[in-house]
Amino acid sequence: MGNVNDFKFLSERGFQGLVKGLLKELKVYGTIVKDGFPAFGEISAPEELVLSSTPTHLSAKEFFFPQREVLLKFNIKTAAFSPVIESVDQAIIGMHPCDIRALSLMDRVFAAGTPDPNYLSRRSKTLIIGSDCMPDDYCFCKSLGNSEAESGFDIFLHALGKGFLVRTGSDKGRAALLKYAKLRAPSTKEFREFQGLCLKRDSSFKAKVDAPPAELPSIYAKSDESKVWQKIGAICTGCGSCNNVCPTCYCFDVKDEVKASLAEGERVRNWDGCTLEDFAKVAGGHNFRKTRAERLRHRFNRKFRYLSSTFDSLFCVGCGRCSRACLVKINIVEVTNELVSECHNK
């Protein structure tokens, strides 16, 4: 929660001035209402922003790792090729703590091994402005330790009845506020209002994982033969919605698309997902994960087990998007808690 000296007060008018200033220099994306639901979209005026208290249907991942992107262009006749890196200066407004945590994990993924120049170029040109949230029935970030954003943002907004308390997390964020906003020290009343909202938010979480985050990798390691996988595999449609909405799924497929002239083409990267039938299929039609149960088990283990040894972190941030989006109501918290119960009762 911090102390009063960690914050500055920004009026609603000051916030509008900040957004207007950013619009002069950057492409700005923020939370808007689309088809009645919160979503990220490009904005052209501060009035278009609607800071959402619940997660957007899709995360902001697409602004760093697009669903489809051209990696290079090539000429078959001359054997010439040229890499394509499309990135612009941009700001993203309204990212919640869970999504900021997810972005920090994606940063590590795309910087590991052979660094990904496309992702890293977009990331370096992005100003992150986070904002507070209020959990719904699916949010469980608190039980995974991701309910507060302590780093990974340039500016963070805590909405009050009138205005915002503001924290800065980088020189880039401080420079933007200094250039476009007028700040002052918060009053005692404003800080008490903020403390009250924090307590309300903290007590509003309904979904909870029944084990400490540090124990989940070993619990999943003992659950390979659990009947849970067959149970949820029997109802899964294999649609891949959980992969598409997850802020930390980063699997992709790469294809060369040749133009009708057969002289030129593009190498294209598209999102892929481990719950899709063809994901683990290889030449000859062999599939290393033939059933939906096997594919679901793999996905859950990717979130709670496999990557924990490589990156020393779970790759589920508790946003609840996969549970909200699932057509047959497979709930990641309920599945995990069933595995926790099985493990403890062995």
Backbone torsions as a table, in degrees:
resi	resn	phi	psi	omega
1	MET	NA	-30.4	176.9
2	GLY	76.8	-178.7	176.0
3	ASN	-116.1	171.0	-171.3
4	VAL	-59.9	-27.2	-178.3
5	ASN	-73.5	-11.7	178.9
6	ASP	-82.4	-5.9	-170.6
7	PHE	-125.2	156.4	169.0
8	LYS	-125.8	158.1	177.8
9	PHE	-100.0	134.3	177.6
10	LEU	-124.4	121.5	-179.9
11	SER	-72.6	164.4	177.2
12	GLU	-60.9	-39.7	177.5
13	ARG	-65.5	-37.9	177.9
14	GLY	-65.3	-36.5	177.5
15	PHE	-64.8	-42.2	177.0
16	GLN	-61.2	-38.4	177.1
17	GLY	-64.2	-38.5	177.3
18	LEU	-62.1	-47.3	-178.9
19	VAL	-63.9	-43.0	179.0
20	LYS	-60.9	-40.7	178.3
21	GLY	-63.8	-42.8	179.4
22	LEU	-64.9	-36.6	-179.8
23	LEU	-62.9	-25.3	178.9
24	LYS	-72.4	-24.4	-172.4
25	GLU	-115.2	-25.8	-170.1
26	LEU	-129.5	162.2	164.8
27	LYS	-82.1	125.6	-172.4
28	VAL	-113.8	128.0	173.6
29	TYR	-115.3	147.2	178.8
30	GLY	-158.8	178.3	179.6
31	THR	-78.1	128.0	179.3
32	ILE	-129.8	177.3	173.3
33	VAL	-105.3	122.4	-179.7
34	LYS	-127.9	120.7	-177.7
35	ASP	54.9	33.2	177.3
36	GLY	85.0	2.4	-177.4
37	PHE	-124.9	152.4	176.9
38	PRO	-69.3	136.3	-179.0
39	ALA	-152.1	158.3	172.1
40	PHE	-87.2	138.0	177.6
41	GLY	-157.7	162.0	178.0
42	GLU	-72.3	139.9	179.0
43	ILE	-119.9	156.6	177.5
44	SER	-121.9	-3.9	179.7
45	ALA	-154.9	150.5	-179.0
46	PRO	-59.3	-31.3	-177.3
47	GLU	-63.8	-19.8	-179.9
48	GLU	-76.4	-18.7	-178.9
49	LEU	-73.0	136.3	171.7
50	VAL	-132.4	96.9	-177.9
51	LEU	-65.5	114.2	-171.9
52	SER	-86.5	141.4	177.2
53	SER	-86.3	-20.0	178.2
54	THR	-114.2	160.1	-175.3
55	PRO	-61.3	146.3	171.4
56	THR	-67.9	156.0	-179.6
57	HIS	-59.4	-46.6	174.9
58	LEU	-108.8	148.2	177.9
59	SER	-80.1	-176.9	178.2
60	ALA	-86.2	10.0	-178.3
61	LYS	-54.8	-36.0	-174.4
62	GLU	-63.7	-19.9	-179.9
63	PHE	-81.0	-8.4	176.8
64	PHE	-116.8	-32.2	-175.9
65	PHE	-134.7	82.0	-173.8
66	PRO	-60.6	153.2	179.2
67	GLN	-61.9	-32.8	174.5
68	ARG	-140.9	130.2	177.2
69	GLU	-148.1	147.4	176.6
70	VAL	-84.4	126.2	179.8
71	LEU	-93.2	-35.8	177.2
72	LEU	-160.1	159.7	175.1
73	LYS	-115.8	144.2	-176.9
74	PHE	-139.1	157.1	176.0
75	ASN	-118.3	117.3	-174.3
76	ILE	-69.1	-36.9	-176.1
77	LYS	-70.3	-39.4	-176.4
78	THR	-99.0	-7.6	-177.1
79	ALA	62.8	20.1	177.7
80	ALA	-87.2	148.7	176.1
81	PHE	-148.4	156.0	179.6
82	SER	-142.6	126.8	177.9
83	PRO	-63.7	149.9	177.8
84	VAL	-120.2	120.3	174.5
85	ILE	-127.1	105.0	-178.5
86	GLU	-102.6	108.5	179.0
87	SER	-145.9	145.9	179.0
88	VAL	-134.1	159.7	173.7
89	ASP	-66.5	128.5	-174.7
90	GLN	-146.3	158.9	173.6
91	ALA	-127.6	142.7	177.2
92	ILE	-123.3	120.3	-174.6
93	ILE	-111.2	129.9	173.5
94	GLY	106.6	14.4	178.2
95	MET	-73.6	131.5	-179.8
96	HIS	-84.0	165.2	-178.4
97	PRO	-53.0	-40.0	-179.2
98	CYS	-64.0	-38.7	-179.8
99	ASP	-73.2	-32.2	175.6
100	ILE	-66.1	-40.6	175.7
101	ARG	-63.5	-43.0	178.8
102	ALA	-60.4	-40.7	-179.9
103	LEU	-64.4	-37.4	178.4
104	SER	-64.5	-33.9	176.5
105	LEU	-69.8	-41.5	177.2
106	MET	-63.2	-36.9	176.2
107	ASP	-56.5	-43.9	-178.8
108	ARG	-68.4	-39.8	-179.8
109	VAL	-61.5	-50.0	-173.8
110	PHE	-80.8	-6.9	174.0
111	ALA	-98.5	-12.6	-177.0
112	ALA	-77.6	156.2	177.3
113	GLY	60.7	-122.7	172.6
114	THR	-87.5	109.2	-175.6
115	PRO	-58.4	143.5	-179.2
116	ASP	-90.0	108.4	-174.3
117	PRO	-66.4	-30.4	-179.2
118	ASN	-66.6	-51.6	179.0
119	TYR	-61.7	-49.8	-173.7
120	LEU	-65.8	-31.4	176.5
121	SER	-65.8	-45.1	178.3
122	ARG	-64.2	-41.4	-177.3
123	ARG	-63.2	-40.9	-177.6
124	SER	-69.2	-19.9	-177.7
125	LYS	-100.5	15.0	-173.5
126	THR	-113.2	134.3	171.9
127	LEU	-99.5	122.0	-178.2
128	ILE	-100.6	120.5	175.5
129	ILE	-115.9	107.5	-178.8
130	GLY	-86.9	165.5	177.6
131	SER	-148.5	155.3	179.8
132	ASP	-65.9	163.7	179.7
133	CYS	-141.0	173.3	173.7
134	MET	-132.9	122.9	-173.1
135	PRO	-66.2	147.3	171.1
136	ASP	-105.8	-163.9	-175.3
137	ASP	-66.1	-19.1	-174.3
138	TYR	-100.7	-19.5	-176.3
139	CYS	-67.7	129.3	176.3
140	PHE	-138.7	27.1	-178.3
141	CYS	-61.1	-30.4	-178.5
142	LYS	-60.2	-42.9	-176.8
143	SER	-72.5	-11.8	175.1
144	LEU	-104.2	2.7	177.0
145	GLY	80.0	23.7	-176.5
146	ASN	-117.6	18.9	-174.7
147	SER	-81.0	-13.4	179.2
148	GLU	-121.1	140.1	177.1
149	ALA	-100.0	113.0	178.9
150	GLU	-103.9	-17.0	-179.6
151	SER	-157.1	178.4	177.1
152	GLY	89.2	0.1	179.1
153	PHE	-124.1	162.2	174.0
154	ASP	-96.0	-38.9	176.8
155	ILE	-139.4	141.8	175.9
156	PHE	-130.0	133.3	-175.9
157	LEU	-108.8	130.5	172.0
158	HIS	-112.8	108.2	-174.8
159	ALA	-72.5	133.1	172.6
160	LEU	-112.0	-177.3	177.1
161	GLY	-60.6	-38.6	177.5
162	LYS	-134.5	99.4	178.4
163	GLY	97.5	-162.5	-174.1
164	PHE	-141.5	147.8	160.5
165	LEU	-92.3	138.1	-171.0
166	VAL	-124.2	136.3	169.1
167	ARG	-116.3	150.4	174.2
168	THR	-115.6	145.5	-177.2
169	GLY	-122.7	3.7	-179.0
170	SER	-160.4	163.4	175.3
171	ASP	-63.2	-34.3	179.3
172	LYS	-63.9	-40.6	178.1
173	GLY	-68.1	-42.6	178.4
174	ARG	-62.4	-39.2	-180.0
175	ALA	-65.5	-40.1	179.7
176	ALA	-64.8	-42.0	178.6
177	LEU	-67.1	-40.8	179.2
178	LEU	-63.2	-35.3	-176.1
179	LYS	-79.3	-36.6	-168.2
180	TYR	-120.1	-7.5	-173.6
181	ALA	-131.3	150.9	173.6
182	LYS	-106.0	119.4	-177.0
183	LEU	-113.7	157.7	173.2
184	ARG	-146.0	168.2	176.5
185	ALA	-69.0	140.7	179.1
186	PRO	-71.5	149.9	176.0
187	SER	-78.5	165.2	177.1
188	THR	-59.6	-39.9	180.0
189	LYS	-63.5	-43.1	-179.4
190	GLU	-65.3	-39.5	-179.6
191	PHE	-70.2	-35.6	176.7
192	ARG	-67.1	-36.8	175.6
193	GLU	-61.3	-43.2	177.7
194	PHE	-61.3	-45.0	179.4
195	GLN	-61.4	-40.0	178.3
196	GLY	-64.3	-40.0	178.3
197	LEU	-66.6	-36.6	177.6
198	CYS	-63.6	-42.8	179.1
199	LEU	-65.6	-40.0	178.2
200	LYS	-63.0	-45.1	180.0
201	ARG	-63.0	-44.8	-176.1
202	ASP	-62.2	-31.4	-178.5
203	SER	-91.5	1.5	-175.0
204	SER	-94.5	-6.8	-178.7
205	PHE	-70.2	128.2	179.4
206	LYS	-104.7	-38.6	-179.1
207	ALA	-86.0	138.6	-176.2
208	LYS	-152.4	135.9	173.2
209	VAL	-83.1	133.7	-171.7
210	ASP	-87.3	31.4	176.2
211	ALA	-155.1	150.2	176.6
212	PRO	-62.7	147.4	-179.7
213	PRO	-53.6	-36.6	-177.1
214	ALA	-65.3	-21.7	-178.3
215	GLU	-90.0	-14.2	-172.8
216	LEU	-65.4	-39.6	177.9
217	PRO	-58.1	-42.1	-179.4
218	SER	-71.7	-33.5	176.5
219	ILE	-63.6	-44.9	178.2
220	TYR	-66.2	-34.9	179.8
221	ALA	-63.4	-26.6	-179.6
222	LYS	-92.4	3.0	-171.1
223	SER	-112.4	16.4	-177.6
224	ASP	-59.4	-33.9	-176.5
225	GLU	-98.7	11.7	-178.1
226	SER	-62.7	145.7	176.7
227	LYS	-73.5	-11.3	178.7
228	VAL	-57.8	-39.4	-175.9
229	TRP	-65.3	-41.5	178.2
230	GLN	-66.6	-36.4	-178.9
231	LYS	-64.7	-48.1	-178.5
232	ILE	-80.1	-25.6	176.2
233	GLY	-66.2	-28.6	-179.0
234	ALA	-71.1	-22.8	-179.3
235	ILE	-108.1	-15.6	-179.5
236	CYS	-62.4	136.5	178.2
237	THR	-92.0	-7.2	-178.7
238	GLY	68.1	29.3	-174.4
239	CYS	-78.3	-22.2	180.0
240	GLY	83.0	7.5	180.0
241	SER	-58.2	-40.0	-178.6
242	CYS	-61.5	-39.0	176.5
243	ASN	-65.1	-42.8	-175.1
244	ASN	-68.5	-33.6	-177.2
245	VAL	-90.8	-13.3	-177.1
246	CYS	-70.3	131.2	-179.4
247	PRO	-78.0	-7.6	180.0
248	THR	-119.0	6.9	172.1
249	CYS	-79.5	126.5	-175.1
250	TYR	-130.0	12.7	179.5
251	CYS	-69.0	146.3	-179.3
252	PHE	-148.0	163.0	175.2
253	ASP	-117.3	147.2	179.3
254	VAL	-121.6	128.9	-179.6
255	LYS	-133.9	148.0	172.1
256	ASP	-95.5	123.4	179.7
257	GLU	-109.0	114.7	-178.0
258	VAL	-96.2	136.8	-179.2
259	LYS	-74.4	166.5	-175.7
260	ALA	-60.5	-25.4	-180.0
261	SER	-71.0	-15.6	-176.0
262	LEU	61.5	18.3	180.0
263	ALA	-109.7	-29.6	-176.0
264	GLU	-130.5	161.8	178.5
265	GLY	-165.9	178.5	-179.9
266	GLU	-134.8	142.5	171.0
267	ARG	-94.2	122.8	-170.9
268	VAL	-120.3	137.8	175.2
269	ARG	-107.3	131.0	177.9
270	ASN	-127.2	148.2	173.1
271	TRP	-57.4	144.2	172.9
272	ASP	-132.8	170.5	-176.7
273	GLY	-147.7	139.3	-175.0
274	CYS	-72.6	-11.1	176.5
275	THR	-88.1	-4.8	178.6
276	LEU	-83.4	144.3	-172.2
277	GLU	-59.8	-37.9	-174.5
278	ASP	-84.1	-3.6	-172.9
279	PHE	-59.2	-45.0	-177.3
280	ALA	-103.3	17.0	-179.9
281	LYS	-85.0	137.9	-178.3
282	VAL	-123.6	-177.4	-178.0
283	ALA	-54.4	140.4	-179.1
284	GLY	88.1	0.3	178.4
285	GLY	82.3	7.5	178.9
286	HIS	-72.6	141.2	-177.9
287	ASN	-130.3	120.6	-177.5
288	PHE	-73.5	-18.3	174.9
289	ARG	-133.7	86.1	-170.8
290	LYS	-73.4	-34.4	-172.5
291	THR	-102.2	158.1	177.2
292	ARG	-65.4	-32.6	177.2
293	ALA	-61.3	-43.8	178.9
294	GLU	-65.6	-38.3	-178.9
295	ARG	-70.1	-38.3	176.2
296	LEU	-66.2	-42.3	178.3
297	ARG	-59.3	-40.9	178.4
298	HIS	-63.1	-44.7	-178.3
299	ARG	-63.4	-45.9	179.7
300	PHE	-62.1	-39.3	178.3
301	ASN	-67.8	-31.9	175.3
302	ARG	-63.5	-34.3	-178.2
303	LYS	-78.9	-34.0	-169.6
304	PHE	-119.3	-6.1	-173.8
305	ARG	-138.4	-62.6	-167.7
306	TYR	-56.9	-45.1	-174.3
307	LEU	-83.6	-9.0	-177.2
308	SER	-65.2	-31.7	179.7
309	SER	-77.1	-29.9	-179.3
310	THR	-79.6	-43.4	-174.6
311	PHE	-113.3	5.6	178.2
312	ASP	54.2	41.9	-178.7
313	SER	-161.6	146.7	166.9
314	LEU	-66.8	153.8	177.4
315	PHE	-110.5	19.9	165.4
316	CYS	-108.7	131.4	-178.7
317	VAL	-106.1	-0.3	175.4
318	GLY	82.8	23.2	-178.4
319	CYS	-74.3	-24.3	178.8
320	GLY	79.2	6.1	-175.9
321	ARG	-61.8	-39.7	-177.0
322	CYS	-63.3	-37.5	179.1
323	SER	-69.7	-39.5	178.2
324	ARG	-63.8	-38.1	-172.6
325	ALA	-85.6	-16.8	-173.5
326	CYS	-66.0	127.1	-177.7
327	LEU	-68.4	-25.7	-177.3
328	VAL	-113.1	15.9	171.7
329	LYS	65.4	35.7	170.3
330	ILE	-73.7	121.8	-173.1
331	ASN	-110.0	121.7	-173.6
332	ILE	-63.6	-32.7	178.6
333	VAL	-71.6	-44.8	-179.4
334	GLU	-63.1	-41.7	178.7
335	VAL	-63.0	-47.4	-178.9
336	THR	-62.8	-42.1	-179.8
337	ASN	-67.0	-31.8	176.1
338	GLU	-66.8	-39.0	176.7
339	LEU	-68.0	-37.9	176.9
340	VAL	-60.9	-45.8	-179.5
341	SER	-63.4	-42.6	178.2
342	GLU	-61.1	-43.3	-177.7
343	CYS	-64.8	-42.4	-177.9
344	HIS	-72.2	-21.8	-177.4
345	ASN	-96.1	0.1	179.2
346	LYS	-74.1	NA	NA
